[in-house]
Amino acid sequence: MNINKYSRQISIPFVGILGQEKIKDTKVTIIGAGALGHSTSIYLAASGIGHISIFDHDIVEESNLSRQILFSDQDIGKPKAKCLTEYLKKLYSDVEFHFFDKEFSVNNSYLLPSNCNFIINASDNYTTRHAINLVSLQKNIPWIDLGILKTQGHFCLFNPGLGCYECLFSDATDTIENCSLSGVLSPICGIIGSFAANEVIKFILGKHTKDINHFFSFEFLENNFKKFYWKRNSDCQYCNAFLKLRPTSILEKKIYDDFFIDEQKFKEKQQDENNLAVFLDEPTLHSSLDSAFEESDFQNKKTKIQFINENIHSILNKNFFLIDKPKNEEYYSKFKLIIFLCRSGIKSKTACEIFRKQGFNAYYALNR
Protein backbone atom coordinates (compact mmCIF):
# COMPACT_ATOMS: atom_id res chain seq x y z
CA MET A 1 0.00 0.00 0.00
CA ASN A 2 1.27 3.46 -0.93
CA ILE A 3 1.12 5.24 2.44
CA ASN A 4 2.13 8.59 0.99
CA LYS A 5 -0.67 8.46 -1.60
CA TYR A 6 -3.33 8.00 1.07
CA SER A 7 -1.58 10.01 3.80
CA ARG A 8 -4.31 12.67 4.07
CA GLN A 9 -6.89 9.95 4.66
CA ILE A 10 -4.64 7.87 6.95
CA SER A 11 -4.05 10.91 9.17
CA ILE A 12 -7.75 10.93 10.13
CA PRO A 13 -7.85 9.23 13.57
CA PHE A 14 -10.60 6.71 12.80
CA VAL A 15 -8.90 5.66 9.54
CA GLY A 16 -5.19 5.17 10.23
CA ILE A 17 -3.08 2.54 8.52
CA LEU A 18 -5.25 -0.36 9.63
CA GLY A 19 -8.36 1.41 8.37
CA GLN A 20 -6.72 2.11 5.02
CA GLU A 21 -5.80 -1.56 4.75
CA LYS A 22 -9.45 -2.46 5.40
CA ILE A 23 -10.46 -0.12 2.58
CA LYS A 24 -7.90 -1.74 0.29
CA ASP A 25 -9.18 -5.23 1.12
CA THR A 26 -12.80 -4.29 0.33
CA LYS A 27 -14.65 -5.56 -2.75
CA VAL A 28 -17.43 -3.31 -4.05
CA THR A 29 -19.84 -4.04 -6.90
CA ILE A 30 -21.56 -1.12 -8.65
CA ILE A 31 -24.75 -1.83 -10.60
CA GLY A 32 -24.94 0.81 -13.32
CA ALA A 33 -22.22 2.69 -15.21
CA GLY A 34 -24.21 5.87 -15.71
CA ALA A 35 -23.95 9.20 -13.89
CA LEU A 36 -24.19 7.78 -10.37
CA GLY A 37 -21.87 4.92 -11.27
CA HIS A 38 -19.29 7.43 -12.48
CA SER A 39 -19.11 9.62 -9.38
CA THR A 40 -19.35 6.68 -6.98
CA SER A 41 -16.65 4.61 -8.69
CA ILE A 42 -14.26 7.55 -9.05
CA TYR A 43 -14.27 8.41 -5.35
CA LEU A 44 -14.23 4.80 -4.19
CA ALA A 45 -11.19 4.11 -6.37
CA ALA A 46 -9.53 7.34 -5.26
CA SER A 47 -10.14 6.38 -1.62
CA GLY A 48 -8.25 3.14 -2.11
CA ILE A 49 -10.95 0.47 -2.52
CA GLY A 50 -8.98 -2.53 -3.77
CA HIS A 51 -11.54 -4.28 -5.98
CA ILE A 52 -14.41 -2.75 -8.00
CA SER A 53 -16.80 -4.62 -10.31
CA ILE A 54 -19.25 -2.82 -12.61
CA PHE A 55 -22.45 -4.17 -14.23
CA ASP A 56 -24.25 -2.38 -17.08
CA HIS A 57 -25.76 -3.64 -20.33
CA ASP A 58 -26.29 -0.21 -21.91
CA ILE A 59 -24.25 1.72 -24.49
CA VAL A 60 -22.99 5.30 -24.40
CA GLU A 61 -25.27 7.89 -25.99
CA GLU A 62 -24.60 11.55 -26.73
CA SER A 63 -27.17 12.65 -24.11
CA ASN A 64 -25.10 10.87 -21.45
CA LEU A 65 -22.01 13.03 -21.88
CA SER A 66 -23.16 15.97 -19.73
CA ARG A 67 -23.50 13.75 -16.64
CA GLN A 68 -21.31 10.70 -17.23
CA ILE A 69 -18.14 12.68 -17.00
CA LEU A 70 -15.50 10.14 -18.07
CA PHE A 71 -17.16 9.42 -21.42
CA SER A 72 -16.37 11.37 -24.58
CA ASP A 73 -17.71 11.63 -28.14
CA GLN A 74 -15.43 8.77 -29.16
CA ASP A 75 -17.28 6.43 -26.77
CA ILE A 76 -20.74 6.86 -28.29
CA GLY A 77 -22.16 3.47 -29.24
CA LYS A 78 -19.71 1.54 -27.03
CA PRO A 79 -20.62 -0.52 -23.92
CA LYS A 80 -20.78 1.70 -20.84
CA ALA A 81 -19.36 -0.84 -18.38
CA LYS A 82 -16.32 -1.50 -20.56
CA CYS A 83 -15.62 2.18 -21.29
CA LEU A 84 -15.94 3.26 -17.65
CA THR A 85 -13.70 0.43 -16.48
CA GLU A 86 -11.01 1.26 -19.04
CA TYR A 87 -10.94 4.92 -17.97
CA LEU A 88 -10.80 3.99 -14.29
CA LYS A 89 -7.92 1.59 -14.89
CA LYS A 90 -5.89 4.42 -16.44
CA LEU A 91 -6.55 6.67 -13.45
CA TYR A 92 -6.17 4.14 -10.65
CA SER A 93 -3.69 1.44 -11.60
CA ASP A 94 -3.50 0.03 -8.06
CA VAL A 95 -7.20 -0.94 -8.07
CA GLU A 96 -8.45 -4.22 -9.53
CA PHE A 97 -11.39 -3.59 -11.88
CA HIS A 98 -13.82 -6.00 -13.54
CA PHE A 99 -16.80 -5.24 -15.77
CA PHE A 100 -19.80 -7.18 -17.02
CA ASP A 101 -21.70 -6.01 -20.07
CA LYS A 102 -24.89 -7.41 -18.58
CA GLU A 103 -28.00 -6.28 -16.76
CA PHE A 104 -27.68 -7.45 -13.16
CA SER A 105 -30.16 -10.11 -12.04
CA VAL A 106 -30.54 -12.89 -9.49
CA ASN A 107 -29.62 -15.40 -12.19
CA ASN A 108 -26.23 -13.85 -12.95
CA SER A 109 -25.36 -12.89 -9.37
CA TYR A 110 -22.80 -15.72 -9.46
CA LEU A 111 -20.61 -13.19 -11.32
CA LEU A 112 -20.19 -11.19 -8.12
CA PRO A 113 -16.64 -11.49 -6.75
CA SER A 114 -16.21 -14.04 -3.99
CA ASN A 115 -16.59 -12.43 -0.57
CA CYS A 116 -18.10 -9.29 -2.09
CA ASN A 117 -18.38 -6.74 0.73
CA PHE A 118 -20.76 -4.17 -0.68
CA ILE A 119 -23.21 -3.54 -3.52
CA ILE A 120 -24.23 -0.10 -4.78
CA ASN A 121 -27.32 0.36 -6.90
CA ALA A 122 -26.60 3.13 -9.39
CA SER A 123 -29.31 1.98 -11.82
CA ASP A 124 -32.68 3.65 -12.36
CA ASN A 125 -35.23 0.85 -12.23
CA TYR A 126 -37.07 -1.09 -9.55
CA THR A 127 -36.56 -4.49 -11.17
CA THR A 128 -32.84 -4.19 -10.53
CA ARG A 129 -33.45 -2.94 -7.00
CA HIS A 130 -35.58 -5.97 -6.18
CA ALA A 131 -32.88 -8.25 -7.62
CA ILE A 132 -30.15 -6.59 -5.56
CA ASN A 133 -32.29 -6.88 -2.45
CA LEU A 134 -32.75 -10.63 -2.92
CA VAL A 135 -29.06 -11.21 -3.64
CA SER A 136 -28.14 -9.07 -0.63
CA LEU A 137 -30.17 -11.33 1.65
CA GLN A 138 -29.06 -14.54 -0.04
CA LYS A 139 -25.36 -13.68 0.24
CA ASN A 140 -25.48 -11.47 3.37
CA ILE A 141 -24.11 -8.39 1.57
CA PRO A 142 -25.03 -4.84 2.67
CA TRP A 143 -26.04 -2.48 -0.11
CA ILE A 144 -26.85 1.15 -0.89
CA ASP A 145 -29.70 2.37 -3.05
CA LEU A 146 -29.27 5.68 -4.89
CA GLY A 147 -31.64 7.69 -7.00
CA ILE A 148 -31.78 11.03 -8.83
CA LEU A 149 -34.55 12.83 -10.70
CA LYS A 150 -34.90 16.48 -11.75
CA THR A 151 -33.46 18.37 -8.76
CA GLN A 152 -33.90 15.54 -6.26
CA GLY A 153 -31.82 12.70 -4.93
CA HIS A 154 -32.10 9.95 -2.35
CA PHE A 155 -29.90 7.52 -0.48
CA CYS A 156 -30.60 4.50 1.72
CA LEU A 157 -28.30 1.90 3.30
CA PHE A 158 -29.64 -1.64 3.78
CA ASN A 159 -27.92 -4.04 6.17
CA PRO A 160 -29.23 -7.65 6.07
CA GLY A 161 -31.05 -8.54 9.27
CA LEU A 162 -31.99 -4.95 10.10
CA GLY A 163 -34.51 -4.48 7.33
CA CYS A 164 -34.57 -4.69 3.55
CA TYR A 165 -35.86 -2.87 0.48
CA GLU A 166 -39.13 -4.81 0.60
CA CYS A 167 -39.75 -3.57 4.16
CA LEU A 168 -39.58 0.01 2.94
CA PHE A 169 -41.00 -0.26 -0.59
CA SER A 170 -43.05 -3.44 -0.75
CA ASP A 171 -45.28 -2.14 -3.56
CA ALA A 172 -42.65 -0.30 -5.61
CA THR A 173 -42.86 -0.78 -9.39
CA ASP A 174 -41.22 0.88 -12.38
CA THR A 175 -42.83 4.08 -13.62
CA ILE A 176 -42.45 6.04 -16.83
CA GLU A 177 -40.85 8.91 -14.90
CA ASN A 178 -37.07 8.71 -15.13
CA CYS A 179 -34.09 10.89 -16.02
CA SER A 180 -34.52 10.21 -19.73
CA LEU A 181 -37.97 11.79 -19.77
CA SER A 182 -38.00 14.12 -16.75
CA GLY A 183 -34.36 15.19 -16.74
CA VAL A 184 -31.82 15.81 -13.98
CA LEU A 185 -29.35 18.57 -13.14
CA SER A 186 -25.85 17.28 -13.84
CA PRO A 187 -24.13 18.36 -10.58
CA ILE A 188 -26.68 16.44 -8.52
CA CYS A 189 -25.29 13.19 -9.95
CA GLY A 190 -21.88 14.02 -8.53
CA ILE A 191 -23.26 15.04 -5.14
CA ILE A 192 -25.30 11.87 -4.58
CA GLY A 193 -22.59 9.57 -5.95
CA SER A 194 -19.94 11.18 -3.74
CA PHE A 195 -22.28 10.91 -0.76
CA ALA A 196 -22.62 7.18 -1.42
CA ALA A 197 -18.86 6.67 -1.71
CA ASN A 198 -18.41 8.43 1.63
CA GLU A 199 -21.02 6.18 3.27
CA VAL A 200 -19.30 3.05 1.95
CA ILE A 201 -15.99 4.18 3.48
CA LYS A 202 -17.75 4.91 6.78
CA PHE A 203 -19.37 1.47 6.72
CA ILE A 204 -16.02 -0.25 6.14
CA LEU A 205 -14.54 1.60 9.12
CA GLY A 206 -17.50 0.96 11.43
CA LYS A 207 -18.74 4.58 11.43
CA HIS A 208 -22.13 3.88 9.86
CA THR A 209 -24.37 3.09 12.83
CA LYS A 210 -26.35 6.36 12.69
CA ASP A 211 -27.18 5.81 9.02
CA ILE A 212 -28.74 2.35 9.32
CA ASN A 213 -32.52 2.34 8.83
CA HIS A 214 -32.65 5.92 7.64
CA PHE A 215 -33.83 7.17 4.27
CA PHE A 216 -32.12 10.37 3.11
CA SER A 217 -34.01 12.69 0.77
CA PHE A 218 -32.41 15.71 -0.94
CA GLU A 219 -34.10 18.55 -2.84
CA PHE A 220 -31.44 20.78 -4.36
CA LEU A 221 -33.55 23.56 -5.85
CA GLU A 222 -34.31 24.88 -2.37
CA ASN A 223 -31.48 22.92 -0.71
CA ASN A 224 -33.80 20.97 1.54
CA PHE A 225 -32.64 17.81 3.29
CA LYS A 226 -34.79 15.28 5.13
CA LYS A 227 -33.89 12.14 7.05
CA PHE A 228 -36.60 9.56 7.72
CA TYR A 229 -36.32 6.71 10.20
CA TRP A 230 -37.76 3.33 9.23
CA LYS A 231 -37.65 -0.12 10.78
CA ARG A 232 -37.76 -3.72 9.68
CA ASN A 233 -41.22 -5.08 8.91
CA SER A 234 -41.66 -8.03 11.28
CA ASP A 235 -43.87 -9.69 8.66
CA CYS A 236 -41.38 -9.32 5.80
CA GLN A 237 -40.95 -12.78 4.28
CA TYR A 238 -37.53 -11.91 2.86
CA CYS A 239 -36.06 -10.70 6.15
CA ASN A 240 -37.62 -13.56 8.09
CA ALA A 241 -36.09 -16.10 5.71
CA PHE A 242 -32.71 -14.40 6.15
CA LEU A 243 -32.93 -14.32 9.95
CA LYS A 244 -33.98 -17.96 10.05
CA LEU A 245 -30.72 -18.89 8.34
CA ARG A 246 -28.55 -16.33 10.13
CA PRO A 247 -30.21 -15.40 13.44
CA THR A 248 -27.23 -13.46 14.75
CA SER A 249 -25.40 -12.78 11.45
CA ILE A 250 -24.65 -9.13 10.92
CA LEU A 251 -26.49 -7.91 14.01
CA GLU A 252 -23.48 -8.55 16.22
CA LYS A 253 -20.63 -6.14 15.49
CA LYS A 254 -17.27 -5.69 17.20
CA ILE A 255 -16.69 -2.13 18.30
CA TYR A 256 -12.93 -2.42 18.08
CA ASP A 257 -10.53 -4.31 15.83
CA ASP A 258 -8.41 -7.39 16.50
CA PHE A 259 -5.66 -5.47 18.28
CA PHE A 260 -7.87 -3.88 20.93
CA ILE A 261 -7.49 -5.27 24.45
CA ASP A 262 -10.46 -4.93 26.77
CA GLU A 263 -10.34 -4.49 30.53
CA GLN A 264 -10.37 -8.18 31.40
CA LYS A 265 -7.62 -9.07 28.93
CA PHE A 266 -5.52 -6.15 30.13
CA LYS A 267 -5.71 -7.40 33.71
CA GLU A 268 -4.45 -10.77 32.52
CA LYS A 269 -1.56 -9.16 30.63
CA GLN A 270 -0.53 -7.26 33.77
CA GLN A 271 0.68 -10.48 35.34
CA ASP A 272 3.57 -10.91 32.90
CA GLU A 273 6.72 -8.96 33.73
CA ASN A 274 7.83 -9.18 30.09
CA ASN A 275 4.87 -7.07 28.95
CA LEU A 276 5.02 -3.28 28.65
CA ALA A 277 2.19 -0.76 29.19
CA VAL A 278 2.75 2.67 27.61
CA PHE A 279 0.50 5.50 28.82
CA LEU A 280 0.13 8.22 26.16
CA ASP A 281 -2.05 10.72 28.05
CA GLU A 282 -0.51 14.09 28.84
CA PRO A 283 1.76 13.97 31.92
CA THR A 284 -0.13 16.88 33.49
CA LEU A 285 -3.09 14.57 34.05
CA HIS A 286 -1.14 12.73 36.74
CA SER A 287 1.26 13.86 39.43
CA SER A 288 3.39 10.74 39.08
CA LEU A 289 3.61 7.38 37.36
CA ASP A 290 2.24 5.70 40.46
CA SER A 291 -0.83 7.91 40.64
CA ALA A 292 -1.44 7.40 36.91
CA PHE A 293 -1.46 3.70 37.41
CA GLU A 294 -3.74 3.90 40.45
CA GLU A 295 -6.27 6.05 38.61
CA SER A 296 -6.60 3.63 35.72
CA ASP A 297 -9.64 1.36 35.97
CA PHE A 298 -7.43 -1.39 34.58
CA GLN A 299 -4.98 -1.20 37.47
CA ASN A 300 -4.38 -4.32 39.52
CA LYS A 301 -2.24 -3.69 42.61
CA LYS A 302 -0.52 -7.05 42.17
CA THR A 303 0.64 -6.17 38.71
CA LYS A 304 4.01 -7.34 37.33
CA ILE A 305 3.84 -5.51 34.00
CA GLN A 306 6.39 -2.80 33.18
CA PHE A 307 4.89 0.64 32.56
CA ILE A 308 6.00 4.07 31.38
CA ASN A 309 4.39 7.42 30.58
CA GLU A 310 5.22 8.60 27.07
CA ASN A 311 4.45 11.57 24.86
CA ILE A 312 3.32 10.25 21.48
CA HIS A 313 5.60 12.78 19.74
CA SER A 314 8.62 11.25 21.44
CA ILE A 315 8.01 7.97 19.58
CA LEU A 316 6.32 9.14 16.33
CA ASN A 317 7.28 12.04 14.06
CA LYS A 318 4.82 14.53 12.56
CA ASN A 319 4.24 12.22 9.58
CA PHE A 320 3.31 9.37 11.91
CA PHE A 321 6.42 7.30 11.40
CA LEU A 322 8.43 5.69 14.18
CA ILE A 323 11.40 7.95 14.99
CA ASP A 324 14.91 6.50 14.93
CA LYS A 325 15.60 6.73 18.66
CA PRO A 326 12.50 6.94 20.89
CA LYS A 327 12.97 8.69 24.23
CA ASN A 328 12.60 5.43 26.16
CA GLU A 329 14.20 3.26 23.51
CA GLU A 330 15.48 0.72 26.06
CA TYR A 331 11.92 -0.28 26.97
CA TYR A 332 10.83 -1.19 23.45
CA SER A 333 11.60 -4.68 22.20
CA LYS A 334 10.09 -6.85 19.49
CA PHE A 335 10.18 -9.69 22.00
CA LYS A 336 7.76 -7.90 24.33
CA LEU A 337 4.00 -7.51 24.15
CA ILE A 338 3.47 -3.73 24.13
CA ILE A 339 0.13 -2.21 25.10
CA PHE A 340 -0.49 1.48 24.37
CA LEU A 341 -3.15 3.26 26.42
CA CYS A 342 -4.88 6.63 26.26
CA ARG A 343 -8.25 7.95 27.36
CA SER A 344 -9.81 8.36 23.91
CA GLY A 345 -8.19 5.40 22.17
CA ILE A 346 -7.04 7.60 19.26
CA LYS A 347 -3.38 8.03 20.17
CA SER A 348 -3.06 4.48 21.48
CA LYS A 349 -4.54 2.97 18.31
CA THR A 350 -2.30 5.14 16.11
CA ALA A 351 0.82 4.08 18.00
CA CYS A 352 -0.29 0.44 17.86
CA GLU A 353 -0.67 0.57 14.08
CA ILE A 354 2.73 2.17 13.50
CA PHE A 355 4.56 -0.20 15.83
CA ARG A 356 2.90 -3.27 14.29
CA LYS A 357 4.05 -2.07 10.87
CA GLN A 358 7.60 -2.14 12.23
CA GLY A 359 7.26 -5.71 13.48
CA PHE A 360 6.42 -5.02 17.14
CA ASN A 361 3.84 -7.14 18.98
CA ALA A 362 1.69 -4.10 19.77
CA TYR A 363 -1.89 -3.68 21.04
CA TYR A 364 -3.95 -0.81 22.40
CA ALA A 365 -6.47 -0.23 25.22
CA LEU A 366 -8.38 2.58 26.93
CA ASN A 367 -6.92 4.30 29.96
CA ARG A 368 -10.18 4.98 31.79
C-alpha positions in Angstrom: 0.0 0.0 0.0 1.3 3.5 -0.9 1.1 5.2 2.4 2.1 8.6 1.0 -0.7 8.5 -1.6 -3.3 8.0 1.1 -1.6 10.0 3.8 -4.3 12.7 4.1 -6.9 9.9 4.7 -4.6 7.9 6.9 -4.1 10.9 9.2 -7.8 10.9 10.1 -7.9 9.2 13.6 -10.6 6.7 12.8 -8.9 5.7 9.5 -5.2 5.2 10.2 -3.1 2.5 8.5 -5.2 -0.4 9.6 -8.4 1.4 8.4 -6.7 2.1 5.0 -5.8 -1.6 4.8 -9.5 -2.5 5.4 -10.5 -0.1 2.6 -7.9 -1.7 0.3 -9.2 -5.2 1.1 -12.8 -4.3 0.3 -14.7 -5.6 -2.7 -17.4 -3.3 -4.1 -19.8 -4.0 -6.9 -21.6 -1.1 -8.7 -24.7 -1.8 -10.6 -24.9 0.8 -13.3 -22.2 2.7 -15.2 -24.2 5.9 -15.7 -23.9 9.2 -13.9 -24.2 7.8 -10.4 -21.9 4.9 -11.3 -19.3 7.4 -12.5 -19.1 9.6 -9.4 -19.3 6.7 -7.0 -16.7 4.6 -8.7 -14.3 7.6 -9.0 -14.3 8.4 -5.4 -14.2 4.8 -4.2 -11.2 4.1 -6.4 -9.5 7.3 -5.3 -10.1 6.4 -1.6 -8.3 3.1 -2.1 -11.0 0.5 -2.5 -9.0 -2.5 -3.8 -11.5 -4.3 -6.0 -14.4 -2.7 -8.0 -16.8 -4.6 -10.3 -19.2 -2.8 -12.6 -22.5 -4.2 -14.2 -24.2 -2.4 -17.1 -25.8 -3.6 -20.3 -26.3 -0.2 -21.9 -24.2 1.7 -24.5 -23.0 5.3 -24.4 -25.3 7.9 -26.0 -24.6 11.5 -26.7 -27.2 12.6 -24.1 -25.1 10.9 -21.4 -22.0 13.0 -21.9 -23.2 16.0 -19.7 -23.5 13.8 -16.6 -21.3 10.7 -17.2 -18.1 12.7 -17.0 -15.5 10.1 -18.1 -17.2 9.4 -21.4 -16.4 11.4 -24.6 -17.7 11.6 -28.1 -15.4 8.8 -29.2 -17.3 6.4 -26.8 -20.7 6.9 -28.3 -22.2 3.5 -29.2 -19.7 1.5 -27.0 -20.6 -0.5 -23.9 -20.8 1.7 -20.8 -19.4 -0.8 -18.4 -16.3 -1.5 -20.6 -15.6 2.2 -21.3 -15.9 3.3 -17.7 -13.7 0.4 -16.5 -11.0 1.3 -19.0 -10.9 4.9 -18.0 -10.8 4.0 -14.3 -7.9 1.6 -14.9 -5.9 4.4 -16.4 -6.5 6.7 -13.5 -6.2 4.1 -10.6 -3.7 1.4 -11.6 -3.5 0.0 -8.1 -7.2 -0.9 -8.1 -8.4 -4.2 -9.5 -11.4 -3.6 -11.9 -13.8 -6.0 -13.5 -16.8 -5.2 -15.8 -19.8 -7.2 -17.0 -21.7 -6.0 -20.1 -24.9 -7.4 -18.6 -28.0 -6.3 -16.8 -27.7 -7.5 -13.2 -30.2 -10.1 -12.0 -30.5 -12.9 -9.5 -29.6 -15.4 -12.2 -26.2 -13.9 -12.9 -25.4 -12.9 -9.4 -22.8 -15.7 -9.5 -20.6 -13.2 -11.3 -20.2 -11.2 -8.1 -16.6 -11.5 -6.7 -16.2 -14.0 -4.0 -16.6 -12.4 -0.6 -18.1 -9.3 -2.1 -18.4 -6.7 0.7 -20.8 -4.2 -0.7 -23.2 -3.5 -3.5 -24.2 -0.1 -4.8 -27.3 0.4 -6.9 -26.6 3.1 -9.4 -29.3 2.0 -11.8 -32.7 3.6 -12.4 -35.2 0.8 -12.2 -37.1 -1.1 -9.5 -36.6 -4.5 -11.2 -32.8 -4.2 -10.5 -33.5 -2.9 -7.0 -35.6 -6.0 -6.2 -32.9 -8.3 -7.6 -30.1 -6.6 -5.6 -32.3 -6.9 -2.4 -32.8 -10.6 -2.9 -29.1 -11.2 -3.6 -28.1 -9.1 -0.6 -30.2 -11.3 1.6 -29.1 -14.5 0.0 -25.4 -13.7 0.2 -25.5 -11.5 3.4 -24.1 -8.4 1.6 -25.0 -4.8 2.7 -26.0 -2.5 -0.1 -26.9 1.2 -0.9 -29.7 2.4 -3.1 -29.3 5.7 -4.9 -31.6 7.7 -7.0 -31.8 11.0 -8.8 -34.6 12.8 -10.7 -34.9 16.5 -11.8 -33.5 18.4 -8.8 -33.9 15.5 -6.3 -31.8 12.7 -4.9 -32.1 9.9 -2.4 -29.9 7.5 -0.5 -30.6 4.5 1.7 -28.3 1.9 3.3 -29.6 -1.6 3.8 -27.9 -4.0 6.2 -29.2 -7.6 6.1 -31.0 -8.5 9.3 -32.0 -4.9 10.1 -34.5 -4.5 7.3 -34.6 -4.7 3.5 -35.9 -2.9 0.5 -39.1 -4.8 0.6 -39.7 -3.6 4.2 -39.6 0.0 2.9 -41.0 -0.3 -0.6 -43.1 -3.4 -0.7 -45.3 -2.1 -3.6 -42.6 -0.3 -5.6 -42.9 -0.8 -9.4 -41.2 0.9 -12.4 -42.8 4.1 -13.6 -42.4 6.0 -16.8 -40.8 8.9 -14.9 -37.1 8.7 -15.1 -34.1 10.9 -16.0 -34.5 10.2 -19.7 -38.0 11.8 -19.8 -38.0 14.1 -16.7 -34.4 15.2 -16.7 -31.8 15.8 -14.0 -29.3 18.6 -13.1 -25.9 17.3 -13.8 -24.1 18.4 -10.6 -26.7 16.4 -8.5 -25.3 13.2 -10.0 -21.9 14.0 -8.5 -23.3 15.0 -5.1 -25.3 11.9 -4.6 -22.6 9.6 -6.0 -19.9 11.2 -3.7 -22.3 10.9 -0.8 -22.6 7.2 -1.4 -18.9 6.7 -1.7 -18.4 8.4 1.6 -21.0 6.2 3.3 -19.3 3.0 2.0 -16.0 4.2 3.5 -17.8 4.9 6.8 -19.4 1.5 6.7 -16.0 -0.3 6.1 -14.5 1.6 9.1 -17.5 1.0 11.4 -18.7 4.6 11.4 -22.1 3.9 9.9 -24.4 3.1 12.8 -26.3 6.4 12.7 -27.2 5.8 9.0 -28.7 2.3 9.3 -32.5 2.3 8.8 -32.6 5.9 7.6 -33.8 7.2 4.3 -32.1 10.4 3.1 -34.0 12.7 0.8 -32.4 15.7 -0.9 -34.1 18.5 -2.8 -31.4 20.8 -4.4 -33.6 23.6 -5.9 -34.3 24.9 -2.4 -31.5 22.9 -0.7 -33.8 21.0 1.5 -32.6 17.8 3.3 -34.8 15.3 5.1 -33.9 12.1 7.0 -36.6 9.6 7.7 -36.3 6.7 10.2 -37.8 3.3 9.2 -37.6 -0.1 10.8 -37.8 -3.7 9.7 -41.2 -5.1 8.9 -41.7 -8.0 11.3 -43.9 -9.7 8.7 -41.4 -9.3 5.8 -41.0 -12.8 4.3 -37.5 -11.9 2.9 -36.1 -10.7 6.2 -37.6 -13.6 8.1 -36.1 -16.1 5.7 -32.7 -14.4 6.2 -32.9 -14.3 9.9 -34.0 -18.0 10.1 -30.7 -18.9 8.3 -28.6 -16.3 10.1 -30.2 -15.4 13.4 -27.2 -13.5 14.8 -25.4 -12.8 11.5 -24.7 -9.1 10.9 -26.5 -7.9 14.0 -23.5 -8.6 16.2 -20.6 -6.1 15.5 -17.3 -5.7 17.2 -16.7 -2.1 18.3 -12.9 -2.4 18.1 -10.5 -4.3 15.8 -8.4 -7.4 16.5 -5.7 -5.5 18.3 -7.9 -3.9 20.9 -7.5 -5.3 24.5 -10.5 -4.9 26.8 -10.3 -4.5 30.5 -10.4 -8.2 31.4 -7.6 -9.1 28.9 -5.5 -6.2 30.1 -5.7 -7.4 33.7 -4.4 -10.8 32.5 -1.6 -9.2 30.6 -0.5 -7.3 33.8 0.7 -10.5 35.3 3.6 -10.9 32.9 6.7 -9.0 33.7 7.8 -9.2 30.1 4.9 -7.1 29.0 5.0 -3.3 28.7 2.2 -0.8 29.2 2.8 2.7 27.6 0.5 5.5 28.8 0.1 8.2 26.2 -2.1 10.7 28.1 -0.5 14.1 28.8 1.8 14.0 31.9 -0.1 16.9 33.5 -3.1 14.6 34.1 -1.1 12.7 36.7 1.3 13.9 39.4 3.4 10.7 39.1 3.6 7.4 37.4 2.2 5.7 40.5 -0.8 7.9 40.6 -1.4 7.4 36.9 -1.5 3.7 37.4 -3.7 3.9 40.4 -6.3 6.1 38.6 -6.6 3.6 35.7 -9.6 1.4 36.0 -7.4 -1.4 34.6 -5.0 -1.2 37.5 -4.4 -4.3 39.5 -2.2 -3.7 42.6 -0.5 -7.0 42.2 0.6 -6.2 38.7 4.0 -7.3 37.3 3.8 -5.5 34.0 6.4 -2.8 33.2 4.9 0.6 32.6 6.0 4.1 31.4 4.4 7.4 30.6 5.2 8.6 27.1 4.4 11.6 24.9 3.3 10.3 21.5 5.6 12.8 19.7 8.6 11.2 21.4 8.0 8.0 19.6 6.3 9.1 16.3 7.3 12.0 14.1 4.8 14.5 12.6 4.2 12.2 9.6 3.3 9.4 11.9 6.4 7.3 11.4 8.4 5.7 14.2 11.4 8.0 15.0 14.9 6.5 14.9 15.6 6.7 18.7 12.5 6.9 20.9 13.0 8.7 24.2 12.6 5.4 26.2 14.2 3.3 23.5 15.5 0.7 26.1 11.9 -0.3 27.0 10.8 -1.2 23.5 11.6 -4.7 22.2 10.1 -6.9 19.5 10.2 -9.7 22.0 7.8 -7.9 24.3 4.0 -7.5 24.2 3.5 -3.7 24.1 0.1 -2.2 25.1 -0.5 1.5 24.4 -3.2 3.3 26.4 -4.9 6.6 26.3 -8.2 7.9 27.4 -9.8 8.4 23.9 -8.2 5.4 22.2 -7.0 7.6 19.3 -3.4 8.0 20.2 -3.1 4.5 21.5 -4.5 3.0 18.3 -2.3 5.1 16.1 0.8 4.1 18.0 -0.3 0.4 17.9 -0.7 0.6 14.1 2.7 2.2 13.5 4.6 -0.2 15.8 2.9 -3.3 14.3 4.0 -2.1 10.9 7.6 -2.1 12.2 7.3 -5.7 13.5 6.4 -5.0 17.1 3.8 -7.1 19.0 1.7 -4.1 19.8 -1.9 -3.7 21.0 -4.0 -0.8 22.4 -6.5 -0.2 25.2 -8.4 2.6 26.9 -6.9 4.3 30.0 -10.2 5.0 31.8 
